[in-house]
């Protein structure tokens, strides 16, 4: 799973200083491998996230007959086989902990001529898949599961047809699975969302030459075209940058620059929320990289105040809420989160897990069905459990930077799924964080 030990010891370190470059965007890395595999020609991916999740997706496509070369760390050369060139796998396709990988793969595999089985680790095996099975079956797919949970038996040889599908819950993963199935479907596939979600799939389909019509909250395409290989330069992952943005905002004396961060507007809700709380974050050197906007984010410590998080921001920061909970616990006054029930079906129930963890450190936090009410608090040391959730582990490490005593954070190995080298990078800019098992990172710049 990783070179990381099973627990960290965290405590208040120095003010955070310097420049950091976090790993490549996980969502874009997944999609670059997938579309590169289905394209005609050779796709070169730079900035690929060397995490367990994205490597699992690459391994799956290798099982499906795609040659993927790794000339150096964070690089992939994907030799596309075209839409209809995948081969039947000889064994189940293991997605590891990658919910994105499994849901998007379901859309691709639903249209193949062969049967396949998608499996995952213990955590992924508890995550709901009905939300993706149901629209795919409306398109003509046949996917068997036990109560909508993995493993998924995807039956091949099905003729798919386009549908118009209104998502009951905003989900970029479900939208993307439908659109990927739509590549193979007869007619038009249209997805309408209750709230706009990240549009990485739409942007990347267009970059690979597939006609796609999209705007916030809707996307449509027609089957019958082809994907053309293109080079993909992956920006730094905003979700990974989020831990440093929050940490520098709450640790007195901090001044930190996070370089080349992806600024897709469907990913930057946390930036807007933090600024509403009084955070001092400047967006500098805005530019375009691989079809996506990127910028350097310069953050200085500033006293934060509690807010009612606008519900319209929730889809644009769903992965960043564990870090936002920490910012709220360190702010003055009350922060209220609503409309975030999706947090309960992530790698852990992130509302419950963060509530238990922050309470163990002295925070005052009340769970609600779709969010939480968090009072600014004085935190203290203690022992907490991330329940194998990488974002929980890193968020609790931020909280520990504001306490007077050590914090033991258990079950942290899954940090490697999204942020290999986190401990070394965090220590390099001032975190008090000890993990003798994690290898050094060369990502401090």
N, C-alpha and C positions, 0 to 999 in steps of 0.2 A: 504493500500500500504506500509506503514512503520510507525515507530514511529518518523520519522524525520519531522521537520517543513518544510514549503514551501520555506524558503530562509535561506541562510547563510550570515554572515558578516565575511569577511576574511581580514587579514592585515598581514604585515610583523611580524613574530614572532622571536624566537631565532634560532640560528643555530641548525640543526637537529642532534640529538645525540641518542645513545642507540641501542637496538636491537628490531626489530619488526617481528611479524609473521602475514602475511596477510591471509585472508580466503582461503579455498580450491579452487582448479581450477574448474571454472564453467563448462567448456567443459567436463572434466572428470566426474564431478558429474552428469551431465545430462546422460551421456552414461552409467555410472555405474548402475543407476536406471533402465534404459531401458533394458540393456542386462541382468541384474539380474532378471528383471521381465519375460524375455523370456527364461531364463535358466531353466534347471532341477535342483532343489535343492535350498538351502538357501545361499544368498550372503550377506556378511557383509561389509558395506561401512564405513570406518573411514575417518575423514577429510572432510566430505560432506559439501558443501557450504550451509550455512543457509541463502540463498538469495531468493527473491521473484520468480525469474525465475526457479530455481531448485526445489523449493517447488511446483511450478505449475506443473512441469513435474511429480513429485511424486504423486500429487493429481490426475492427469489424469490417471495414471496407477492404482490408487486405484479405480477410476470410472470404469476401465476396469476389475476389479475383482481381483487385486493383493493386498495381504496383505503386508503392509510396516510398520514396527515398528520403533519407535524412542526412543531407550533406554536412550539416552542423547543427548545434543546438538552436532551437527556435526557427529552423528552416524545414520545409517539406517540399518535395517535388512530387506532384500527383499526376500519374499517367492515366488520363481519363479513358474510360471504356465506352462512353456514350450512354444514352438513356437506357438502351436495351442490352448492354454488354456485361452486366453483373452476372456472376455464376452462382449456382446453388452452393451454400456452405455445407461443409461436412460435419459441423457440430453447432450447438447453440451459439448465438452471437451475444457475447458478454459485454454489456454496457457499463459494468462496474457500478459507480455511484451517480452516473450521468443521466439525470432525468431529461435534459435537453436532447442528449443523444438518442435515448429510447423513443421519445415521442416523435422526433423528426424522422427517425429510421422507420417507425411504423408507417408513416406516410409514403416513404420511398418503397418499402417492401410490399405494401399492400397491392402494388401494381405489377409485381414481378411474376414471371411464369412459374416460379418454384416456391415451395413452402420454406418457411424459416421460423426460428424460435428466438425471441429476444428475452434475455435473462439479465439480472442485475445482482448487486450485493444485498445484504440483509436490509439495509436502509431503503434502497430503491425498490425492493420487493414489497414495501409497505406503502408506496406512493400511488395515488389514484391514477388509473389510466382510462377509466370510462369516458372521461371528457374528450379524449382523442379517439377512442374506439367508436363512439357513437356517430360523429360526423363522417368518419371514414367508411363506416358501414352504410351510411346514407348514400355514399358515392358508389357502393357496390362491393366494397371490401368484405372479407370474412376474417375476423380476428377473434380467437378464442382465449378466454382467461378465466380465472377463478375469482368471481366477485369484482371484476375490473382491476385486479392486481396482477403484476408480473408473476410468472413469465407470460409472455404473449405468444400464442401460436398464430402466425400469420400465414393464411392459406394463399397459394399462388394461383395463377391462371384466371383471375377475375377481371372482367372488363369494367373499367371505371367510367363514370359519367360525371360531368360537372354538376355542382349544386350551388344554391345560394344558402349560406349558413350564417345565422346570427348567433354569435358566441354568447352563452348565458353568463359567463364570467370572462373578463378580459384576460387573455393568455397568449403571449407571443409564441409559445411553444405549440399550442393547439392550432393557432392560425397558420404557423409555418408548416405543420404536418399536413394540413388541408391543402395548402398551396403546392407543396411538393407532390402530393398525390395528384393534384390538378395538372401537373406537367404531363401526366400519362392519360388523363381523362378526356373523353369526347365532350366537346362543347366548352362552356364557360364555367369557371369556378369562381365564386364570389364569397368573400368573408366580410361580415359587418361586426364591429366590436362595440360593446357598451361604453368603453373608454379606449382611447388610442393606446396601443402598446408599441414596443420597440419594432422598428421596421427593417431590421438587418436582412431578413430573408428577401424582402422586396427589393431593397437596394442592390443586394448581391446578385439576384436573378437578373436585374437590369444590366449589371456590370458584365454578366456572362452572356448577354445578348438575347435574353428571353423577354419578349414584350410583356410588360406588366403595368397595370394602371393602379396607382395607389395614392392615398392621401390619408391624413390622420383619421383612424377609425374605420377604414375600408381598404380592401385590396381585391383585385380580380385579374385573372389571366385566362388564356385559352390553351388547350392542349395542341399538339401537332407541330411544335417548333423544336429547335435544338439548342443546346448550350454550347457556347464556344469558350475554350480555355482562355483564362486571363490571369495575370499576376495579381496577387493580393498582398498588400502591406498592412498587417494587423496593428491597429493602434493599441496603446496601453489601456487596460481594462478599467473602466470607471469604478466598477464594484470593488476592485482591489485598491484603487486610489482612495476610495471612501474611508478606509481605516486610517490613513494618514491625514486626510482632511479633518476628520473628527478629532484625532489625537492632537494635532497641532492646534486645533481650536480650543481644546479644553486644558492643555498643559501650559501653565503660565510661563511666559518668556519664550515660547516657541516661535520660530519663523522658518518655514519649510517650502520648497518648491517641488511639485510633482510634475514631471515632464511628459509631454506628448500623450496626454490623456484623451481618449475618445470622447467626443462631446455630442454624440447623437442626442437630439432633444428628448427622445423617449427613454433616455437613461439618466438624465441629470436632475431628476426631481429632488434628490438629496441636496444638491448644491443650492437649489432655490429654497428648500426648507431651512438649511443652515443659515443662509443669508437672512431669512425672516427671523431667525433666532438671534441675530446680531453678529454672526460670524464675519470675519474679515478675510475674504477670499477674492483675489483678483484673477481674472481670466486674461492671460497674456499670450502673445505670439500665436494668434489664431491662424490656422492654415488647414489645408485639405490633404489627407493621406489615404490613398487607396479608396477614394470615393466617400470617405467619412471625415467629418470635421474633427480636428484635434486642437488642443491648446495646452499651454503650461499653466498650472494652477498654483498661485502663490498665496499661502495661507499664513496668517499671524494669529497668535493667541488673542482672544477677545472674550469678555464675559458674555455668556449666553443667557437668554431668557426663554421661558417656556412659551409655547404657542399651541393653538389648535392647528394641527397639520391639515392643510386643505385636502379634501377628499380627492380632488382632481389630480393631485400630485402622486397619489398612491401607486397607480400602475407604473409610473416613471421612476419609482424608487423601491420597488418591492423587495429587491435583494439587499437593499441597504438599510432596512429597518433595524436589524440588530445593532448596527453602529449608531443609528439615530436614537435608539433607546438609551445608549450610553451618553450621548450628548444631552438628552433630556434629563438624565439622572444628575448630570453635572451642571445643569442650568439653574437659574433662579426662577422659582415659580413652577407652574403646572404646564405640562405638555399633554395634549389629548390626541390620540391616534384613533381614527375610525375608518371603516371601509377596507380593512386589511385582513379579512378572514382567510385570504389565500396563504397568509403566513403559517397557518395551522397545518398545511399539507406540504411543507417544504422538507428538507432533509431531516428536520425535526419539527415539532410544533413550536415555531420560533417565538410565538407570543408567550407560551407557557415556559419554555426553556429560558428565555431571557428574564422573565419575571422571577423565576426561582433563583437564577444566578445573581441577578442584581440585588434581590432581597438578602441573599447570603452575604452580600458586601455592604449592607446597610441602607439600600435604596428603598424608598417608599413607592410601590408600584401596584396598581390594581388592574387585573385582567378584565377585559370585556370580551364578548363573543367575537368581535371583529377588530380588536385593538387593545389599547391600554391607556390608563391614566397614570402619568409618571410625575412625581413631585421631586423637585431638586433636593438633593440630599448630601450629607457628608458621608463618604464611603470609608470603609475600613477593610482590613485584610480578612482572609478566610479561604475556604475551599469550595470550588465550584466544578460543575461537570458540563461539558459542551454537548454531551450525548452524541458524539461523533459528527457534529455539524460544524463544518469548517468556518462558516461565517460567525457562528456563536463563539467559537474559540478565539478568533481574532478580535471580536468585539469585546470580550471579557478581558483580553490583554490590554486593550485601551483603557477600560475602567480601572485596571490595576495601576495605571500611571497616575491616578489621582488618590491613591490610598496611602495610609501611613505604615502599613505592614505588608508582608508578602501575601500573594494570592496564588494558590495552587489550582491550575486549570487541568482537569483530567480529560482523557479521550480526545486527543488533538491530532491523531495521525491523519485524519481526513483533510487537514489543511492542504495536503499535497494535491488534492483534487483540483484546486483552483489557484493556489498561491505557493508553489514550491519556493523555498528560500525566504519565506516571510520572516523567520526569526532573525536571520543574519541581516536582512535589510532593515528591519525595525531596530535592532541593536545598533546598527551603523549610524542611525540618525538620532539616537538618544534613549530609546526604550530601555527600561529595566526588564529584561526577559531572558530566561535561561532555559536552554534546551540543548544538552550536550549531544543529542542524537541527530540534530539537523545539520546537513552539510552547508558549507559556506556558500554565499551567493556572490556573483560578480555584477549584480545589477545596481549597485550604488554608483552614481555617476558624479 
